[in-house]
Amino acid sequence: MKRGHILNADLNYAIASMGHLDLMIVCDAGFPIPESAWRIDLALTQDVPDLETVLTAISTDLLPNRFYAAERWRRTTHRC
């Protein structure tokens, strides 16, 4: 049985498939994503789940080498 908290099968697969040089972008609905990019839409309604909830859940299963945050997000969360 899976020990992490993430129940979304596509997101679990993406995390399990991450290699050392792979990049994962977690963003809101307004972020421009190329059609060719693999995307996993977690949205239920506007702002649900919120970015902090998604990042918290992902951090239980993924230990990134680097973490970048938009300046606007960093100013509003005060955690980076």
C-alpha positions as CSV (number, residue, x, y, z in Angstrom):
1,M,0.0,0.0,0.0
2,K,1.2,3.5,-0.8
3,R,2.5,5.4,2.2
4,G,2.3,9.0,0.8
5,H,-0.7,11.2,1.0
6,I,-1.3,11.9,-2.7
7,L,-4.2,9.9,-4.2
8,N,-4.1,11.3,-7.8
9,A,-2.7,8.5,-9.9
10,D,-1.2,10.8,-12.6
11,L,0.5,12.9,-10.0
12,N,1.9,9.8,-8.2
13,Y,3.2,8.6,-11.6
14,A,4.8,11.9,-12.3
15,I,6.6,12.1,-8.9
16,A,7.7,8.4,-9.2
17,S,9.1,9.1,-12.7
18,M,11.1,12.2,-11.7
19,G,14.8,12.0,-12.6
20,H,17.7,14.2,-11.4
21,L,17.4,16.7,-14.2
22,D,13.6,16.6,-14.6
23,L,11.5,19.7,-14.0
24,M,8.1,19.9,-12.4
25,I,6.2,23.2,-12.5
26,V,3.3,23.6,-10.1
27,C,1.2,26.6,-11.2
28,D,-2.2,28.2,-11.2
29,A,-4.7,28.2,-14.0
30,G,-3.3,31.4,-15.5
31,F,0.2,30.0,-16.3
32,P,0.8,29.6,-20.0
33,I,1.5,25.9,-20.8
34,P,2.7,24.7,-24.2
35,E,0.4,22.2,-25.9
36,S,3.3,19.7,-26.0
37,A,3.8,19.7,-22.3
38,W,2.6,16.9,-20.1
39,R,0.1,18.4,-17.7
40,I,-1.9,17.2,-14.7
41,D,-4.9,19.4,-13.9
42,L,-5.8,19.1,-10.2
43,A,-8.4,21.8,-10.2
44,L,-11.9,21.2,-8.8
45,T,-13.1,24.8,-8.7
46,Q,-11.4,28.2,-8.9
47,D,-8.5,28.2,-6.3
48,V,-9.4,24.7,-5.1
49,P,-7.0,23.2,-4.3
50,D,-4.8,26.2,-3.6
51,L,-1.1,26.3,-4.5
52,E,0.1,25.9,-0.9
53,T,-2.1,22.8,-0.4
54,V,-0.7,21.2,-3.6
55,L,2.9,22.0,-2.7
56,T,2.5,20.7,0.8
57,A,1.1,17.4,-0.5
58,I,3.8,17.0,-3.2
59,S,6.5,17.7,-0.6
60,T,5.5,14.6,1.3
61,D,6.5,12.4,-1.7
62,L,9.1,14.5,-3.6
63,L,12.4,15.9,-2.3
64,P,13.5,18.4,-5.0
65,N,17.1,19.3,-5.7
66,R,16.0,23.0,-6.2
67,F,12.9,25.0,-5.5
68,Y,12.0,28.2,-7.3
69,A,9.1,30.4,-6.4
70,A,7.6,33.5,-8.0
71,E,8.3,36.7,-6.1
72,R,4.6,37.4,-5.7
73,W,4.0,34.0,-4.1
74,R,7.1,34.4,-1.8
75,R,5.9,37.7,-0.5
76,T,2.4,36.4,0.3
77,T,3.4,33.2,2.0
78,H,6.5,34.3,3.9
79,R,7.7,30.7,4.0
80,C,10.5,30.8,1.3
